[in-house]
Amino acid sequence: MLTIGVDVGGTSARAAVVDEHGQILRTHRVPTPKTGSELNSAIADTVRVLTDTYPVDGVGLAVAGFVSEDLRMVRFAPHLPWRHVAVADELSHRLGLPVVLEHDANAAAVAEQRFGAAVGARVAALVAIGTGIGGALVINGEVFRGAFGVAPELGHLRLVPDGRECPCGKRGCWERYCSGTALAATAAELGATNLPTGVEVARAADAGDELALRAVDDLARWLGEGLALVADVYDPEVVVISGGVSDSAHLFLDRARERYAAAVTGSGHRPLARVRVAHHGDPAAMIGAAAIAREHVLTGPKVR
């Protein structure tokens, strides 16, 4: 069975035909339009480009936003024009195929649990570190969504009381200290005037820049502190680190593991989660959305 996974981002919608082993057979990308009706049309068009070549049985959409419990409606997506829109039903009608929605971090976690860094794990958490932090949890193969489909919002756990302001309205959120944005903010606080982005900080640290290395050390500290909180609450077997910042994991992950091991409750007297870098990287959301679509076709919609 072949299915299509679509990663719907604020800049582009990327679609892939994926087989039952998580292998991508073909991809297609279109720019993300500004209106909901145009976005629906663009997604339908890019899916048709792929279905002209491959016979597929279903479509999964990975969305950076709140998805309803039945995986049919986008309630809110900050970088997309959908607001309380039954996207799955609309696209299913256009395409003549079953369509299911999923949060993009959940989709990436499914990809890693089925085919990547968390294969075989009974409890697997994913921490997606990019501009902010996204989170996901898979328990015995099932995505945990909470009562209303919006859990877990790991990036907005408050680590630093009265800390840096966050766009969510709180202060001291984890992602204000552990993300690409945080890396640049820390470098600026340390006195850097020529490192305006997290990518540039990481590049400078890789080249041995002392100030950039200090900023990366700070990120490693807060990553470890946050992982300790995740472990205290969920006790995962594996934590997968994904997102753009994970490309620089060689600079900080060992120190983050050490901090996590020291900060977790019961340190020295309990098993620790394996902390791994994601296997699939950027395509993970497409692979996971396609896997969710396959399960949706085989078993029918699940009411949660």
C-alpha positions in Angstrom: 0.0 0.0 0.0 1.3 3.4 -1.0 0.2 6.6 0.7 1.1 10.3 0.5 2.3 12.4 3.3 2.1 16.2 3.1 4.1 18.5 5.4 2.1 21.8 5.3 4.4 24.6 6.3 4.2 28.4 6.3 6.5 28.6 3.3 5.8 25.5 1.3 3.7 22.3 1.2 5.9 19.3 0.5 4.3 16.0 -0.5 5.9 12.5 -0.8 4.7 9.1 -1.9 5.8 6.7 0.9 5.7 2.9 1.0 4.9 0.7 3.9 8.6 0.6 5.0 8.8 4.4 5.3 10.7 4.8 2.1 10.1 7.9 0.0 9.5 7.1 -3.7 8.8 10.6 -5.1 8.3 14.1 -3.8 6.7 17.4 -5.0 6.7 20.8 -3.5 4.5 23.9 -4.0 4.6 27.4 -2.3 2.1 27.9 0.5 -0.7 30.4 -0.6 -2.1 33.0 1.7 -5.8 32.0 1.8 -7.5 28.8 3.0 -9.2 28.1 -0.3 -6.0 28.6 -2.3 -4.1 26.4 0.1 -6.6 23.6 -0.3 -6.3 23.8 -4.0 -2.5 23.9 -3.9 -2.4 20.7 -1.7 -4.9 18.9 -4.0 -2.8 19.9 -7.0 0.5 18.6 -5.6 -1.2 15.4 -4.5 -2.5 14.9 -8.0 1.0 15.4 -9.5 2.0 12.3 -7.4 -1.1 10.2 -8.0 -0.7 10.6 -11.8 2.4 8.4 -11.4 1.6 6.2 -8.3 -1.6 4.6 -7.2 -2.2 5.7 -3.6 -4.8 4.7 -1.1 -4.8 7.7 1.3 -3.3 11.0 2.2 -2.0 12.3 5.5 -1.4 16.0 6.3 1.2 17.1 8.9 0.2 20.5 10.2 2.0 22.9 12.6 -1.1 23.7 14.6 -4.0 22.4 16.7 -5.8 19.4 15.2 -9.2 18.2 16.4 -9.4 14.9 18.3 -10.9 13.1 15.3 -8.1 14.3 13.0 -10.5 16.0 10.6 -10.3 19.7 11.5 -7.6 22.3 11.9 -8.6 24.4 14.9 -5.7 26.9 14.7 -2.4 27.0 12.9 -0.3 30.2 13.5 1.5 30.2 10.2 -1.4 29.0 8.0 -4.8 30.5 7.1 -7.0 27.7 8.4 -9.2 28.5 11.5 -11.7 25.8 12.5 -11.7 24.4 9.0 -12.6 20.7 8.2 -9.6 20.4 6.0 -9.6 16.6 5.8 -13.2 16.4 4.6 -12.7 19.2 2.0 -9.6 17.6 0.5 -11.1 14.1 0.6 -14.0 15.4 -1.4 -11.6 17.0 -4.0 -9.3 14.0 -4.3 -11.7 11.1 -3.9 -9.3 9.6 -1.3 -9.3 9.2 2.5 -7.5 12.2 4.1 -6.4 12.4 7.7 -4.7 15.3 9.6 -1.9 15.2 12.3 0.2 17.7 14.2 3.6 17.9 12.5 5.6 16.9 15.6 3.3 13.9 16.2 3.8 12.9 12.6 7.6 13.1 12.9 7.4 11.1 16.2 5.5 8.4 14.4 8.1 8.3 11.7 10.9 7.8 14.2 9.0 5.3 16.3 8.0 3.2 13.2 11.1 3.5 11.1 13.8 5.5 12.8 15.6 6.4 16.1 12.9 5.1 18.4 12.0 1.8 16.7 10.7 -0.7 19.3 10.4 1.9 22.1 7.2 1.5 24.2 7.3 5.1 25.3 9.1 7.6 23.0 9.2 11.3 23.2 10.3 13.7 20.4 11.7 17.1 21.0 11.8 19.2 17.8 14.2 22.1 18.3 14.0 24.8 15.6 12.8 28.3 15.8 11.0 27.1 18.9 10.4 23.7 20.5 7.7 21.2 19.4 7.0 18.0 21.3 5.3 14.7 20.8 4.8 11.5 22.8 4.1 7.9 21.4 3.0 5.3 23.9 2.7 1.7 22.8 2.6 2.8 19.1 -0.2 5.4 19.8 0.2 9.1 19.7 -0.7 10.8 23.0 -2.7 14.0 22.3 -4.3 14.8 25.6 -8.0 15.4 26.2 -8.5 18.0 23.4 -5.8 17.1 20.9 -3.2 19.8 21.8 -0.7 17.9 24.1 2.2 18.0 24.7 3.3 21.6 24.4 6.8 21.0 25.7 8.3 24.2 24.4 6.1 26.2 26.8 7.1 24.5 30.0 8.4 27.3 32.1 12.0 26.6 33.2 13.0 30.1 34.3 10.5 32.1 36.5 10.4 35.7 35.3 12.8 34.8 32.5 12.8 35.8 28.8 9.5 36.9 27.3 7.8 34.4 25.1 5.4 35.1 22.2 2.9 32.8 24.0 2.5 35.4 26.7 4.5 33.7 29.5 8.1 34.3 30.6 10.9 31.8 30.9 9.5 29.1 28.5 11.9 26.3 27.6 12.1 27.3 24.0 13.3 30.8 25.0 16.5 29.1 26.2 16.8 26.0 24.0 16.1 26.8 20.3 17.7 28.4 17.3 16.1 31.7 18.4 17.4 31.2 21.9 20.9 30.5 20.6 21.0 33.8 18.9 19.5 35.6 21.9 22.1 34.1 24.3 25.0 35.1 21.9 23.7 38.6 21.9 23.5 38.7 25.7 27.1 37.5 25.8 28.1 40.4 23.6 28.1 39.1 20.1 27.3 41.7 17.4 27.9 39.6 14.3 25.8 36.4 15.0 22.2 37.3 14.5 20.8 33.8 13.9 21.1 30.5 15.5 22.6 29.0 12.4 25.4 31.5 12.4 26.1 30.9 16.1 26.3 27.2 15.5 28.6 27.7 12.5 30.9 30.0 14.5 30.9 27.5 17.4 31.9 24.7 14.9 34.8 26.9 13.9 35.9 27.3 17.5 34.6 30.9 18.3 34.8 31.2 22.1 31.7 33.3 22.5 29.6 31.1 20.2 30.8 28.0 22.2 29.6 29.6 25.4 26.2 30.2 23.8 26.0 26.6 22.8 27.0 25.5 26.3 24.1 27.5 27.6 21.7 25.7 25.2 23.1 22.3 26.2 22.4 23.2 29.9 18.8 24.1 29.2 18.3 21.2 26.9 19.4 18.9 29.7 17.2 20.7 32.3 14.2 20.4 30.0 14.9 16.7 29.3 14.9 16.1 33.0 11.4 17.6 33.3 10.2 15.5 30.4 11.6 12.4 32.0 10.1 13.3 35.4 6.6 13.5 33.8 6.7 10.9 31.0 9.5 8.5 31.9 10.3 7.8 28.2 12.4 5.0 27.0 13.8 7.1 24.2 13.9 10.8 23.5 14.5 11.8 19.9 16.0 15.2 19.2 14.9 16.6 15.8 14.5 19.9 14.1 17.0 22.2 12.5 19.1 22.7 15.6 19.7 18.9 15.8 22.0 19.3 12.8 24.5 20.8 15.3 23.9 18.1 17.9 27.6 17.1 17.9 28.3 20.5 19.6 25.9 20.1 22.6 24.2 16.7 22.9 26.8 15.0 25.1 26.8 17.9 27.6 23.0 17.9 27.5 22.9 14.2 28.3 25.2 14.8 31.3 23.0 17.7 32.6 19.8 15.6 32.1 21.4 12.7 34.1 22.3 15.0 36.9 19.0 17.0 37.0 16.4 14.2 36.7 14.6 13.2 39.9 16.3 10.1 41.5 19.6 10.8 39.6 21.8 7.8 39.9 19.0 5.5 41.0 16.9 5.0 37.9 17.3 4.1 34.2 17.8 7.0 31.9 16.1 7.5 28.5 18.3 7.0 25.5 18.7 10.5 23.9 19.2 10.2 20.2 19.3 12.4 17.1 16.4 11.9 14.7 17.1 9.4 11.9 14.8 10.9 9.2 15.4 14.7 9.7 13.4 17.1 7.6 11.2 14.5 5.7 10.1 12.8 9.0 6.7 14.7 9.1 5.8 13.5 5.5 6.9 9.9 6.4 4.9 9.9 9.6 1.8 11.5 8.0 1.8 8.8 5.3 2.1 6.1 7.9 -0.9 7.6 9.8 -2.9 7.7 6.6 -2.1 4.0 5.9 -3.3 3.0 9.4 -6.4 5.2 8.8 -7.2 3.4 5.6 -6.6 -0.1 7.1 -8.4 0.4 10.4 -10.8 3.2 9.8 -11.0 6.5 11.7 -10.4 6.4 15.4 -12.4 8.5 17.7 -10.3 9.9 20.5 
